[in-house]
């Protein structure tokens, strides 16, 4: 922390004669905010639960399809072996 | 399916509760707990929606990973047994020797 503070103050000392304030040249998308847990992010919560439900539904569907396909193939194989008697 | 060939569907699909799913689901849950810890939130009581989501994602990925693993192993076993079948001279079962033939004769010294 101290090193970075020293570096910052050093560059400020070097370039401050050119531009006293750099803020009009740079723009940051990142603004640090202290999280406020009194107001929950209900959209985020809804999205999380919605995605969870969607994933479980997809998984159950896919698994059932797999099981049905496997059993269908097993039955096909049985039929081939015994033949049409 | 996108990432496995059609013959993989001839294998029995892994059950919904399988090793990969359980492990990755647990890993997802731990990741949510870690996220709580790093953000100075109560570790297990906070962000339950996040814990459930991460566990679900882990479970989902684990199922497909297990399926892929089983296919790769089945393919390898099939190729192995094919090779053994095609080269019987290399895999002759040795005749079992009876224990009486292996040991030396017993001459008691009393």
N, CA and C atoms of all chains as a GROMACS GRO file, in nm:
protein
  585
    1UNK      N    1   0.084  -0.119   0.000
    1UNK     CA    2   0.000   0.000   0.000
    1UNK      C    3   0.088   0.124   0.000
    2UNK      N    4   0.189   0.120   0.084
    2UNK     CA    5   0.274   0.239   0.095
    2UNK      C    6   0.349   0.262  -0.036
    3UNK      N    7   0.395   0.150  -0.101
    3UNK     CA    8   0.470   0.164  -0.226
    3UNK      C    9   0.382   0.228  -0.332
    4UNK      N   10   0.256   0.178  -0.343
    4UNK     CA   11   0.170   0.233  -0.447
    4UNK      C   12   0.138   0.378  -0.418
    5UNK      N   13   0.125   0.409  -0.289
    5UNK     CA   14   0.097   0.550  -0.255
    5UNK      C   15   0.213   0.638  -0.296
    6UNK      N   16   0.335   0.585  -0.271
    6UNK     CA   17   0.454   0.663  -0.307
    6UNK      C   18   0.461   0.683  -0.458
    7UNK      N   19   0.430   0.571  -0.535
    7UNK     CA   20   0.436   0.580  -0.681
    7UNK      C   21   0.338   0.685  -0.732
    8UNK      N   22   0.214   0.676  -0.676
    8UNK     CA   23   0.111   0.770  -0.722
    8UNK      C   24   0.156   0.913  -0.698
    9UNK      N   25   0.207   0.935  -0.576
    9UNK     CA   26   0.245   1.072  -0.544
    9UNK      C   27   0.362   1.115  -0.633
   10UNK      N   28   0.449   1.013  -0.668
   10UNK     CA   29   0.563   1.044  -0.754
   10UNK      C   30   0.517   1.088  -0.892
   11UNK      N   31   0.423   1.011  -0.955
   11UNK     CA   32   0.379   1.046  -1.090
   11UNK      C   33   0.304   1.179  -1.087
   12UNK      N   34   0.229   1.200  -0.978
   12UNK     CA   35   0.157   1.328  -0.967
   12UNK      C   36   0.256   1.442  -0.965
   13UNK      N   37   0.366   1.421  -0.891
   13UNK     CA   38   0.467   1.527  -0.882
   13UNK      C   39   0.530   1.551  -1.018
   14UNK      N   40   0.551   1.438  -1.096
   14UNK     CA   41   0.616   1.452  -1.227
   14UNK      C   42   0.527   1.528  -1.326
   15UNK      N   43   0.396   1.488  -1.332
   15UNK     CA   44   0.311   1.536  -1.440
   15UNK      C   45   0.216   1.650  -1.398
   16UNK      N   46   0.219   1.685  -1.273
   16UNK     CA   47   0.118   1.782  -1.229
   16UNK      C   48   0.139   1.919  -1.293
   17UNK      N   49   0.262   1.944  -1.344
   17UNK     CA   50   0.284   2.071  -1.411
   17UNK      C   51   0.216   2.074  -1.548
   18UNK      N   52   0.195   1.950  -1.608
   18UNK     CA   53   0.129   1.943  -1.739
   18UNK      C   54  -0.023   1.957  -1.722
   19UNK      N   55  -0.079   1.865  -1.642
   19UNK     CA   56  -0.224   1.865  -1.621
   19UNK      C   57  -0.250   1.859  -1.472
   20UNK      N   58  -0.298   1.961  -1.414
   20UNK     CA   59  -0.322   1.960  -1.268
   20UNK      C   60  -0.423   1.852  -1.230
   21UNK      N   61  -0.522   1.830  -1.317
   21UNK     CA   62  -0.618   1.724  -1.286
   21UNK      C   63  -0.638   1.637  -1.410
   22UNK      N   64  -0.618   1.505  -1.394
   22UNK     CA   65  -0.628   1.415  -1.509
   22UNK      C   66  -0.773   1.374  -1.537
   23UNK      N   67  -0.868   1.411  -1.450
   23UNK     CA   68  -1.000   1.346  -1.455
   23UNK      C   69  -1.073   1.373  -1.587
   24UNK      N   70  -1.037   1.480  -1.661
   24UNK     CA   71  -1.110   1.501  -1.787
   24UNK      C   72  -1.055   1.413  -1.899
   25UNK      N   73  -0.936   1.353  -1.877
   25UNK     CA   74  -0.878   1.267  -1.980
   25UNK      C   75  -0.914   1.120  -1.960
   26UNK      N   76  -0.938   1.083  -1.835
   26UNK     CA   77  -0.965   0.942  -1.809
   26UNK      C   78  -1.106   0.924  -1.757
   27UNK      N   79  -1.161   0.808  -1.780
   27UNK     CA   80  -1.297   0.778  -1.734
   27UNK      C   81  -1.296   0.635  -1.686
   28UNK      N   82  -1.348   0.613  -1.572
   28UNK     CA   83  -1.344   0.476  -1.521
   28UNK      C   84  -1.486   0.420  -1.516
   29UNK      N   85  -1.499   0.297  -1.560
   29UNK     CA   86  -1.629   0.232  -1.551
   29UNK      C   87  -1.652   0.175  -1.413
   30UNK      N   88  -1.546   0.171  -1.336
   30UNK     CA   89  -1.555   0.104  -1.207
   30UNK      C   90  -1.567   0.206  -1.096
   31UNK      N   91  -1.678   0.204  -1.031
   31UNK     CA   92  -1.698   0.291  -0.916
   31UNK      C   93  -1.725   0.198  -0.798
   32UNK      N   94  -1.644   0.207  -0.696
   32UNK     CA   95  -1.661   0.118  -0.583
   32UNK      C   96  -1.770   0.172  -0.492
   33UNK      N   97  -1.863   0.083  -0.460
   33UNK     CA   98  -1.972   0.122  -0.369
   33UNK      C   99  -1.976   0.023  -0.257
   34UNK      N  100  -2.007   0.071  -0.138
   34UNK     CA  101  -2.025  -0.022  -0.027
   34UNK      C  102  -2.160  -0.090  -0.045
   35UNK      N  103  -2.162  -0.225  -0.040
   35UNK     CA  104  -2.290  -0.293  -0.064
   35UNK      C  105  -2.391  -0.260   0.045
   36UNK      N  106  -2.515  -0.236   0.005
   36UNK     CA  107  -2.620  -0.203   0.100
   36UNK      C  108  -2.719  -0.318   0.107
   37UNK      N  109  -2.710  -0.396   0.216
   37UNK     CA  110  -2.793  -0.516   0.224
   37UNK      C  111  -2.932  -0.488   0.278
   38UNK      N  112  -2.965  -0.362   0.303
   38UNK     CA  113  -3.102  -0.330   0.345
   38UNK      C  114  -3.198  -0.337   0.226
   39UNK      N  115  -3.143  -0.315   0.105
   39UNK     CA  116  -3.227  -0.322  -0.014
   39UNK      C  117  -3.177  -0.437  -0.101
   40UNK      N  118  -3.236  -0.557  -0.084
   40UNK     CA  119  -3.187  -0.672  -0.160
   40UNK      C  120  -3.208  -0.651  -0.310
   41UNK      N  121  -3.121  -0.713  -0.386
   41UNK     CA  122  -3.130  -0.705  -0.532
   41UNK      C  123  -3.230  -0.810  -0.578
   42UNK      N  124  -3.361  -0.775  -0.571
   42UNK     CA  125  -3.465  -0.873  -0.598
   42UNK      C  126  -3.459  -0.927  -0.740
   43UNK      N  127  -3.416  -0.843  -0.834
   43UNK     CA  128  -3.402  -0.890  -0.972
   43UNK      C  129  -3.298  -1.002  -0.979
   44UNK      N  130  -3.185  -0.978  -0.910
   44UNK     CA  131  -3.080  -1.080  -0.909
   44UNK      C  132  -3.128  -1.209  -0.844
   45UNK      N  133  -3.201  -1.195  -0.734
   45UNK     CA  134  -3.252  -1.313  -0.664
   45UNK      C  135  -3.348  -1.390  -0.756
   46UNK      N  136  -3.438  -1.316  -0.821
   46UNK     CA  137  -3.534  -1.379  -0.912
   46UNK      C  138  -3.465  -1.450  -1.025
   47UNK      N  139  -3.362  -1.383  -1.080
   47UNK     CA  140  -3.284  -1.442  -1.191
   47UNK      C  141  -3.216  -1.570  -1.145
   48UNK      N  142  -3.159  -1.567  -1.023
   48UNK     CA  143  -3.089  -1.684  -0.972
   48UNK      C  144  -3.186  -1.801  -0.956
   49UNK      N  145  -3.302  -1.775  -0.892
   49UNK     CA  146  -3.398  -1.884  -0.872
   49UNK      C  147  -3.455  -1.933  -1.004
   50UNK      N  148  -3.479  -1.839  -1.096
   50UNK     CA  149  -3.532  -1.877  -1.228
   50UNK      C  150  -3.434  -1.966  -1.303
   51UNK      N  151  -3.307  -1.924  -1.303
   51UNK     CA  152  -3.205  -2.005  -1.371
   51UNK      C  153  -3.194  -2.142  -1.306
   52UNK      N  154  -3.200  -2.145  -1.171
   52UNK     CA  155  -3.192  -2.273  -1.100
   52UNK      C  156  -3.304  -2.366  -1.144
   53UNK      N  157  -3.427  -2.311  -1.145
   53UNK     CA  158  -3.541  -2.394  -1.183
   53UNK      C  159  -3.524  -2.444  -1.328
   54UNK      N  160  -3.482  -2.352  -1.417
   54UNK     CA  161  -3.465  -2.390  -1.558
   54UNK      C  162  -3.362  -2.501  -1.573
   55UNK      N  163  -3.250  -2.490  -1.499
   55UNK     CA  164  -3.144  -2.590  -1.509
   55UNK      C  165  -3.194  -2.726  -1.462
   56UNK      N  166  -3.269  -2.729  -1.349
   56UNK     CA  167  -3.318  -2.857  -1.298
   56UNK      C  168  -3.415  -2.920  -1.397
   57UNK      N  169  -3.504  -2.836  -1.453
   57UNK     CA  170  -3.602  -2.888  -1.550
   57UNK      C  171  -3.528  -2.949  -1.669
   58UNK      N  172  -3.428  -2.874  -1.720
   58UNK     CA  173  -3.350  -2.922  -1.835
   58UNK      C  174  -3.283  -3.055  -1.803
   59UNK      N  175  -3.225  -3.062  -1.682
   59UNK     CA  176  -3.152  -3.182  -1.642
   59UNK      C  177  -3.245  -3.302  -1.633
   60UNK      N  178  -3.362  -3.283  -1.570
   60UNK     CA  179  -3.456  -3.394  -1.556
   60UNK      C  180  -3.504  -3.441  -1.693
   61UNK      N  181  -3.536  -3.342  -1.780
   61UNK     CA  182  -3.583  -3.378  -1.914
   61UNK      C  183  -3.476  -3.458  -1.988
   62UNK      N  184  -3.352  -3.406  -1.985
   62UNK     CA  185  -3.244  -3.470  -2.059
   62UNK      C  186  -3.221  -3.611  -2.008
   63UNK      N  187  -3.222  -3.627  -1.873
   63UNK     CA  188  -3.198  -3.759  -1.814
   63UNK      C  189  -3.309  -3.856  -1.855
   64UNK      N  190  -3.434  -3.811  -1.850
   64UNK     CA  191  -3.543  -3.901  -1.887
   64UNK      C  192  -3.535  -3.941  -2.034
   65UNK      N  193  -3.499  -3.843  -2.119
   65UNK     CA  194  -3.481  -3.876  -2.262
   65UNK      C  195  -3.372  -3.981  -2.279
   66UNK      N  196  -3.261  -3.962  -2.206
   66UNK     CA  197  -3.151  -4.058  -2.214
   66UNK      C  198  -3.195  -4.197  -2.174
   67UNK      N  199  -3.270  -4.206  -2.062
   67UNK     CA  200  -3.313  -4.337  -2.012
   67UNK      C  201  -3.405  -4.404  -2.114
   68UNK      N  202  -3.498  -4.325  -2.170
   68UNK     CA  203  -3.592  -4.382  -2.267
   68UNK      C  204  -3.519  -4.431  -2.390
   69UNK      N  205  -3.421  -4.353  -2.438
   69UNK     CA  206  -3.345  -4.391  -2.557
   69UNK      C  207  -3.265  -4.518  -2.530
   70UNK      N  208  -3.204  -4.527  -2.411
   70UNK     CA  209  -3.127  -4.645  -2.376
   70UNK      C  210  -3.216  -4.768  -2.374
   71UNK      N  211  -3.333  -4.756  -2.310
   71UNK     CA  212  -3.422  -4.872  -2.301
   71UNK      C  213  -3.475  -4.911  -2.438
   72UNK      N  214  -3.499  -4.812  -2.523
   72UNK     CA  215  -3.546  -4.841  -2.659
   72UNK      C  216  -3.440  -4.921  -2.734
   73UNK      N  217  -3.312  -4.881  -2.718
   73UNK     CA  218  -3.205  -4.951  -2.789
   73UNK      C  219  -3.186  -5.092  -2.735
   74UNK      N  220  -3.202  -5.107  -2.602
   74UNK     CA  221  -3.190  -5.240  -2.543
   74UNK      C  222  -3.298  -5.332  -2.600
   75UNK      N  223  -3.420  -5.277  -2.610
   75UNK     CA  224  -3.531  -5.358  -2.661
   75UNK      C  225  -3.503  -5.396  -2.807
   76UNK      N  226  -3.447  -5.302  -2.882
   76UNK     CA  227  -3.416  -5.329  -3.024
   76UNK      C  228  -3.316  -5.442  -3.035
   77UNK      N  229  -3.216  -5.437  -2.946
   77UNK     CA  230  -3.112  -5.539  -2.950
   77UNK      C  231  -3.170  -5.676  -2.916
   78UNK      N  232  -3.260  -5.679  -2.817
   78UNK     CA  233  -3.325  -5.805  -2.779
   78UNK      C  234  -3.399  -5.864  -2.898
   79UNK      N  235  -3.474  -5.776  -2.964
   79UNK     CA  236  -3.555  -5.819  -3.077
   79UNK      C  237  -3.467  -5.878  -3.186
   80UNK      N  238  -3.349  -5.817  -3.211
   80UNK     CA  239  -3.261  -5.864  -3.317
   80UNK      C  240  -3.209  -6.003  -3.284
   81UNK      N  241  -3.177  -6.025  -3.155
   81UNK     CA  242  -3.118  -6.153  -3.118
   81UNK      C  243  -3.219  -6.265  -3.133
   82UNK      N  244  -3.339  -6.248  -3.074
   82UNK     CA  245  -3.435  -6.358  -3.075
   82UNK      C  246  -3.498  -6.376  -3.213
   83UNK      N  247  -3.505  -6.265  -3.288
   83UNK     CA  248  -3.568  -6.274  -3.420
   83UNK      C  249  -3.719  -6.281  -3.410
   84UNK      N  250  -3.784  -6.271  -3.522
   84UNK     CA  251  -3.931  -6.276  -3.522
   84UNK      C  252  -3.975  -6.421  -3.529
   85UNK      N  253  -4.016  -6.472  -3.416
   85UNK     CA  254  -4.049  -6.614  -3.414
   85UNK      C  255  -4.198  -6.639  -3.434
   86UNK      N  256  -2.698  -3.516  -2.932
   86UNK     CA  257  -2.626  -3.438  -2.833
   86UNK      C  258  -2.503  -3.374  -2.897
   87UNK      N  259  -2.464  -3.262  -2.843
   87UNK     CA  260  -2.361  -3.184  -2.910
   87UNK      C  261  -2.223  -3.244  -2.896
   88UNK      N  262  -2.192  -3.293  -2.775
   88UNK     CA  263  -2.052  -3.322  -2.753
   88UNK      C  264  -2.021  -3.471  -2.741
   89UNK      N  265  -2.119  -3.557  -2.763
   89UNK     CA  266  -2.093  -3.700  -2.764
   89UNK      C  267  -2.154  -3.761  -2.889
   90UNK      N  268  -2.087  -3.865  -2.948
   90UNK     CA  269  -2.146  -3.927  -3.067
   90UNK      C  270  -2.270  -4.009  -3.030
   91UNK      N  271  -2.342  -4.050  -3.134
   91UNK     CA  272  -2.470  -4.114  -3.112
   91UNK      C  273  -2.458  -4.245  -3.036
   92UNK      N  274  -2.346  -4.319  -3.057
   92UNK     CA  275  -2.334  -4.449  -2.993
   92UNK      C  276  -2.330  -4.437  -2.841
   93UNK      N  277  -2.298  -4.317  -2.790
   93UNK     CA  278  -2.294  -4.298  -2.645
   93UNK      C  279  -2.432  -4.319  -2.583
   94UNK      N  280  -2.538  -4.303  -2.665
   94UNK     CA  281  -2.673  -4.319  -2.611
   94UNK      C  282  -2.707  -4.465  -2.589
   95UNK      N  283  -2.622  -4.556  -2.642
   95UNK     CA  284  -2.647  -4.696  -2.614
   95UNK      C  285  -2.597  -4.735  -2.476
   96UNK      N  286  -2.520  -4.648  -2.413
   96UNK     CA  287  -2.474  -4.676  -2.277
   96UNK      C  288  -2.583  -4.637  -2.179
   97UNK      N  289  -2.592  -4.708  -2.065
   97UNK     CA  290  -2.689  -4.664  -1.963
   97UNK      C  291  -2.650  -4.526  -1.912
   98UNK      N  292  -2.744  -4.431  -1.909
   98UNK     CA  293  -2.708  -4.297  -1.862
   98UNK      C  294  -2.679  -4.299  -1.713
   99UNK      N  295  -2.589  -4.212  -1.667
   99UNK     CA  296  -2.560  -4.209  -1.524
   99UNK      C  297  -2.684  -4.167  -1.446
  100UNK      N  298  -2.702  -4.217  -1.322
  100UNK     CA  299  -2.819  -4.175  -1.244
  100UNK      C  300  -2.808  -4.026  -1.213
  101UNK      N  301  -2.921  -3.966  -1.177
  101UNK     CA  302  -2.922  -3.822  -1.149
  101UNK      C  303  -2.830  -3.788  -1.032
  102UNK      N  304  -2.819  -3.882  -0.936
  102UNK     CA  305  -2.725  -3.863  -0.825
  102UNK      C  306  -2.602  -3.945  -0.860
  103UNK      N  307  -2.497  -3.879  -0.910
  103UNK     CA  308  -2.376  -3.950  -0.951
  103UNK      C  309  -2.254  -3.877  -0.896
  104UNK      N  310  -2.140  -3.949  -0.901
  104UNK     CA  311  -2.018  -3.897  -0.840
  104UNK      C  312  -1.986  -3.755  -0.886
  105UNK      N  313  -1.987  -3.735  -1.020
  105UNK     CA  314  -1.950  -3.604  -1.074
  105UNK      C  315  -2.041  -3.496  -1.026
  106UNK      N  316  -2.173  -3.525  -1.028
  106UNK     CA  317  -2.271  -3.424  -0.988
  106UNK      C  318  -2.254  -3.388  -0.842
  107UNK      N  319  -2.239  -3.492  -0.757
  107UNK     CA  320  -2.230  -3.465  -0.614
  107UNK      C  321  -2.106  -3.382  -0.585
  108UNK      N  322  -1.993  -3.422  -0.645
  108UNK     CA  323  -1.869  -3.352  -0.616
  108UNK      C  324  -1.872  -3.208  -0.666
  109UNK      N  325  -1.914  -3.189  -0.793
  109UNK     CA  326  -1.915  -3.053  -0.847
  109UNK      C  327  -2.024  -2.967  -0.783
  110UNK      N  328  -2.135  -3.032  -0.744
  110UNK     CA  329  -2.238  -2.957  -0.672
  110UNK      C  330  -2.184  -2.907  -0.539
  111UNK      N  331  -2.109  -2.995  -0.470
  111UNK     CA  332  -2.046  -2.956  -0.344
  111UNK      C  333  -1.945  -2.845  -0.368
  112UNK      N  334  -1.868  -2.857  -0.478
  112UNK     CA  335  -1.769  -2.753  -0.511
  112UNK      C  336  -1.837  -2.620  -0.537
  113UNK      N  337  -1.951  -2.623  -0.607
  113UNK     CA  338  -2.026  -2.500  -0.633
  113UNK      C  339  -2.075  -2.436  -0.505
  114UNK      N  340  -2.126  -2.522  -0.415
  114UNK     CA  341  -2.175  -2.472  -0.287
  114UNK      C  342  -2.061  -2.408  -0.208
  115UNK      N  343  -1.945  -2.475  -0.208
  115UNK     CA  344  -1.829  -2.419  -0.138
  115UNK      C  345  -1.787  -2.286  -0.199
  116UNK      N  346  -1.798  -2.275  -0.334
  116UNK     CA  347  -1.763  -2.149  -0.398
  116UNK      C  348  -1.855  -2.037  -0.350
  117UNK      N  349  -1.986  -2.068  -0.335
  117UNK     CA  350  -2.080  -1.967  -0.287
  117UNK      C  351  -2.046  -1.928  -0.143
  118UNK      N  352  -2.009  -2.028  -0.062
  118UNK     CA  353  -1.973  -1.998   0.077
  118UNK      C  354  -1.847  -1.911   0.083
  119UNK      N  355  -1.749  -1.943  -0.005
  119UNK     CA  356  -1.627  -1.863  -0.012
  119UNK      C  357  -1.660  -1.719  -0.053
  120UNK      N  358  -1.751  -1.706  -0.151
  120UNK     CA  359  -1.789  -1.572  -0.195
  120UNK      C  360  -1.847  -1.492  -0.078
  121UNK      N  361  -1.930  -1.561   0.004
  121UNK     CA  362  -1.983  -1.495   0.123
  121UNK      C  363  -1.872  -1.453   0.216
  122UNK      N  364  -1.775  -1.543   0.236
  122UNK     CA  365  -1.665  -1.513   0.326
  122UNK      C  366  -1.585  -1.394   0.280
  123UNK      N  367  -1.552  -1.391   0.149
  123UNK     CA  368  -1.469  -1.282   0.097
  123UNK      C  369  -1.539  -1.147   0.101
  124UNK      N  370  -1.671  -1.148   0.099
  124UNK     CA  371  -1.745  -1.021   0.101
  124UNK      C  372  -1.800  -0.988   0.239
  125UNK      N  373  -1.740  -1.047   0.340
  125UNK     CA  374  -1.775  -1.016   0.479
  125UNK      C  375  -1.923  -1.035   0.505
  126UNK      N  376  -1.982  -1.141   0.447
  126UNK     CA  377  -2.122  -1.174   0.477
  126UNK      C  378  -2.121  -1.297   0.568
  127UNK      N  379  -2.231  -1.320   0.642
  127UNK     CA  380  -2.236  -1.445   0.721
  127UNK      C  381  -2.228  -1.564   0.626
  128UNK      N  382  -2.139  -1.660   0.659
  128UNK     CA  383  -2.096  -1.757   0.558
  128UNK      C  384  -2.209  -1.847   0.507
  129UNK      N  385  -2.287  -1.911   0.598
  129UNK     CA  386  -2.389  -2.003   0.546
  129UNK      C  387  -2.527  -1.941   0.542
  130UNK      N  388  -2.549  -1.833   0.617
  130UNK     CA  389  -2.685  -1.781   0.626
  130UNK      C  390  -2.717  -1.681   0.515
  131UNK      N  391  -2.612  -1.631   0.447
  131UNK     CA  392  -2.634  -1.526   0.346
  131UNK      C  393  -2.634  -1.584   0.206
  132UNK      N  394  -2.702  -1.513   0.117
  132UNK     CA  395  -2.699  -1.547  -0.026
  132UNK      C  396  -2.741  -1.690  -0.054
  133UNK      N  397  -2.853  -1.733   0.004
  133UNK     CA  398  -2.897  -1.871  -0.015
  133UNK      C  399  -2.930  -1.895  -0.162
  134UNK      N  400  -2.985  -1.790  -0.229
  134UNK     CA  401  -3.015  -1.807  -0.372
  134UNK      C  402  -2.887  -1.833  -0.451
  135UNK      N  403  -2.779  -1.770  -0.408
  135UNK     CA  404  -2.651  -1.790  -0.476
  135UNK      C  405  -2.600  -1.931  -0.451
  136UNK      N  406  -2.612  -1.977  -0.324
  136UNK     CA  407  -2.566  -2.113  -0.291
  136UNK      C  408  -2.641  -2.216  -0.374
  137UNK      N  409  -2.774  -2.198  -0.382
  137UNK     CA  410  -2.854  -2.295  -0.458
  137UNK      C  411  -2.816  -2.290  -0.606
  138UNK      N  412  -2.796  -2.170  -0.661
  138UNK     CA  413  -2.762  -2.158  -0.803
  138UNK      C  414  -2.629  -2.224  -0.833
  139UNK      N  415  -2.527  -2.196  -0.751
  139UNK     CA  416  -2.394  -2.252  -0.776
  139UNK      C  417  -2.396  -2.404  -0.764
  140UNK      N  418  -2.472  -2.454  -0.662
  140UNK     CA  419  -2.482  -2.599  -0.646
  140UNK      C  420  -2.547  -2.661  -0.769
  141UNK      N  421  -2.653  -2.596  -0.818
  141UNK     CA  422  -2.724  -2.649  -0.935
  141UNK      C  423  -2.633  -2.651  -1.057
  142UNK      N  424  -2.558  -2.542  -1.079
  142UNK     CA  425  -2.469  -2.538  -1.196
  142UNK      C  426  -2.366  -2.650  -1.186
  143UNK      N  427  -2.310  -2.670  -1.066
  143UNK     CA  428  -2.214  -2.778  -1.047
  143UNK      C  429  -2.277  -2.914  -1.075
  144UNK      N  430  -2.398  -2.935  -1.026
  144UNK     CA  431  -2.468  -3.062  -1.046
  144UNK      C  432  -2.489  -3.088  -1.194
  145UNK      N  433  -2.533  -2.985  -1.266
  145UNK     CA  434  -2.561  -2.992  -1.409
  145UNK      C  435  -2.435  -3.031  -1.486
  146UNK      N  436  -2.326  -2.954  -1.461
  146UNK     CA  437  -2.200  -2.980  -1.531
  146UNK      C  438  -2.148  -3.119  -1.494
  147UNK      N  439  -2.164  -3.158  -1.367
  147UNK     CA  440  -2.117  -3.288  -1.322
  147UNK      C  441  -2.185  -3.404  -1.394
  148UNK      N  442  -2.314  -3.389  -1.419
  148UNK     CA  443  -2.387  -3.496  -1.489
  148UNK      C  444  -2.329  -3.519  -1.627
  149UNK      N  445  -2.307  -3.410  -1.702
  149UNK     CA  446  -2.257  -3.426  -1.839
  149UNK      C  447  -2.112  -3.470  -1.841
  150UNK      N  448  -2.036  -3.425  -1.741
  150UNK     CA  449  -1.897  -3.467  -1.732
  150UNK      C  450  -1.890  -3.617  -1.703
  151UNK      N  451  -1.977  -3.667  -1.613
  151UNK     CA  452  -1.979  -3.809  -1.582
  151UNK      C  453  -2.017  -3.890  -1.705
  152UNK      N  454  -2.115  -3.837  -1.779
  152UNK     CA  455  -2.159  -3.907  -1.900
  152UNK      C  456  -2.043  -3.919  -1.999
  153UNK      N  457  -1.971  -3.810  -2.016
  153UNK     CA  458  -1.857  -3.808  -2.108
  153UNK      C  459  -1.750  -3.905  -2.063
  154UNK      N  460  -1.720  -3.903  -1.931
  154UNK     CA  461  -1.619  -3.993  -1.875
  154UNK      C  462  -1.656  -4.139  -1.900
  155UNK      N  463  -1.782  -4.173  -1.873
  155UNK     CA  464  -1.824  -4.312  -1.890
  155UNK      C  465  -1.812  -4.355  -2.035
  156UNK      N  466  -1.844  -4.263  -2.127
  156UNK     CA  467  -1.832  -4.297  -2.269
  156UNK      C  468  -1.687  -4.324  -2.306
  157UNK      N  469  -1.596  -4.237  -2.260
  157UNK     CA  470  -1.454  -4.253  -2.292
  157UNK      C  471  -1.403  -4.386  -2.237
  158UNK      N  472  -1.442  -4.420  -2.114
  158UNK     CA  473  -1.396  -4.545  -2.054
  158UNK      C  474  -1.453  -4.665  -2.126
  159UNK      N  475  -1.582  -4.657  -2.164
  159UNK     CA  476  -1.646  -4.768  -2.235
  159UNK      C  477  -1.578  -4.790  -2.370
  160UNK      N  478  -1.545  -4.681  -2.437
  160UNK     CA  479  -1.480  -4.690  -2.568
  160UNK      C  480  -1.344  -4.758  -2.554
  161UNK      N  481  -1.270  -4.716  -2.450
  161UNK     CA  482  -1.138  -4.773  -2.427
  161UNK      C  483  -1.149  -4.921  -2.397
  162UNK      N  484  -1.247  -4.960  -2.314
  162UNK     CA  485  -1.264  -5.101  -2.281
  162UNK      C  486  -1.301  -5.182  -2.403
  163UNK      N  487  -1.388  -5.128  -2.487
  163UNK     CA  488  -1.427  -5.199  -2.608
  163UNK      C  489  -1.306  -5.224  -2.697
  164UNK      N  490  -1.223  -5.120  -2.716
  164UNK     CA  491  -1.105  -5.136  -2.801
  164UNK      C  492  -1.008  -5.236  -2.741
  165UNK      N  493  -0.995  -5.233  -2.607
  165UNK     CA  494  -0.904  -5.325  -2.539
  165UNK      C  495  -0.948  -5.469  -2.559
  166UNK      N  496  -1.078  -5.496  -2.537
  166UNK     CA  497  -1.125  -5.634  -2.550
  166UNK      C  498  -1.121  -5.682  -2.694
  167UNK      N  499  -1.144  -5.588  -2.790
  167UNK     CA  500  -1.132  -5.623  -2.931
  167UNK      C  501  -0.990  -5.670  -2.962
  168UNK      N  502  -0.892  -5.595  -2.910
  168UNK     CA  503  -0.753  -5.630  -2.935
  168UNK      C  504  -0.720  -5.767  -2.875
  169UNK      N  505  -0.765  -5.789  -2.752
  169UNK     CA  506  -0.738  -5.918  -2.685
  169UNK      C  507  -0.801  -6.031  -2.763
  170UNK      N  508  -0.922  -6.006  -2.815
  170UNK     CA  509  -0.990  -6.111  -2.891
  170UNK      C  510  -0.915  -6.141  -3.021
  171UNK      N  511  -0.857  -6.037  -3.084
  171UNK     CA  512  -0.792  -6.056  -3.214
  171UNK      C  513  -0.651  -6.111  -3.201
  172UNK      N  514  -0.592  -6.106  -3.079
  172UNK     CA  515  -0.457  -6.158  -3.061
  172UNK      C  516  -0.456  -6.259  -2.948
  173UNK      N  517  -0.524  -6.374  -2.964
  173UNK     CA  518  -0.530  -6.469  -2.852
  173UNK      C  519  -0.395  -6.530  -2.818
  174UNK      N  520  -0.302  -6.534  -2.917
  174UNK     CA  521  -0.174  -6.597  -2.890
  174UNK      C  522  -0.094  -6.518  -2.787
  175UNK      N  523  -0.121  -6.387  -2.776
  175UNK     CA  524  -0.048  -6.306  -2.679
  175UNK      C  525  -0.107  -6.315  -2.540
  176UNK      N  526  -0.227  -6.370  -2.528
  176UNK     CA  527  -0.297  -6.367  -2.400
  176UNK      C  528  -0.338  -6.507  -2.357
  177UNK      N  529  -0.244  -6.603  -2.376
  177UNK     CA  530  -0.276  -6.741  -2.337
  177UNK      C  531  -0.281  -6.749  -2.186
  178UNK      N  532  -0.385  -6.813  -2.135
  178UNK     CA  533  -0.394  -6.831  -1.990
  178UNK      C  534  -0.298  -6.941  -1.949
  179UNK      N  535  -0.208  -6.915  -1.854
  179UNK     CA  536  -0.109  -7.016  -1.813
  179UNK      C  537  -0.180  -7.126  -1.736
  180UNK      N  538  -0.130  -7.248  -1.759
  180UNK     CA  539  -0.189  -7.361  -1.687
  180UNK      C  540  -0.161  -7.349  -1.539
  181UNK      N  541  -0.262  -7.372  -1.457
  181UNK     CA  542  -0.242  -7.356  -1.314
  181UNK      C  543  -0.168  -7.477  -1.260
  182UNK      N  544  -0.060  -7.452  -1.188
  182UNK     CA  545   0.018  -7.562  -1.129
  182UNK      C  546  -0.046  -7.597  -0.996
  183UNK      N  547  -0.049  -7.724  -0.968
  183UNK     CA  548  -0.101  -7.764  -0.838
  183UNK      C  549   0.006  -7.741  -0.735
  184UNK      N  550  -0.036  -7.713  -0.612
  184UNK     CA  551   0.060  -7.676  -0.507
  184UNK      C  552   0.156  -7.792  -0.478
  185UNK      N  553   0.110  -7.916  -0.500
  185UNK     CA  554   0.198  -8.030  -0.474
  185UNK      C  555   0.317  -8.032  -0.568
  186UNK      N  556   0.298  -7.984  -0.691
  186UNK     CA  557   0.408  -7.985  -0.788
  186UNK      C  558   0.507  -7.873  -0.762
  187UNK      N  559   0.461  -7.768  -0.696
  187UNK     CA  560   0.549  -7.652  -0.676
  187UNK      C  561   0.647  -7.676  -0.562
  188UNK      N  562   0.596  -7.739  -0.456
  188UNK     CA  563   0.681  -7.753  -0.337
  188UNK      C  564   0.777  -7.871  -0.354
  189UNK      N  565   0.885  -7.864  -0.275
  189UNK     CA  566   0.979  -7.976  -0.277
  189UNK      C  567   0.920  -8.090  -0.195
  190UNK      N  568   0.974  -8.211  -0.218
  190UNK     CA  569   0.925  -8.325  -0.138
  190UNK      C  570   0.959  -8.304   0.009
  191UNK      N  571   0.871  -8.357   0.092
  191UNK     CA  572   0.887  -8.336   0.236
  191UNK      C  573   0.949  -8.463   0.296
  192UNK      N  574   1.067  -8.445   0.351
  192UNK     CA  575   1.135  -8.557   0.419
  192UNK      C  576   1.147  -8.524   0.565
  193UNK      N  577   1.059  -8.579   0.646
  193UNK     CA  578   1.060  -8.540   0.788
  193UNK      C  579   1.186  -8.591   0.858
  194UNK      N  580   1.244  -8.509   0.941
  194UNK     CA  581   1.360  -8.546   1.020
  194UNK      C  582   1.316  -8.549   1.163
  195UNK      N  583   1.292  -8.672   1.211
  195UNK     CA  584   1.239  -8.677   1.348
  195UNK      C  585   1.346  -8.729   1.440
   0.00000   0.00000   0.00000
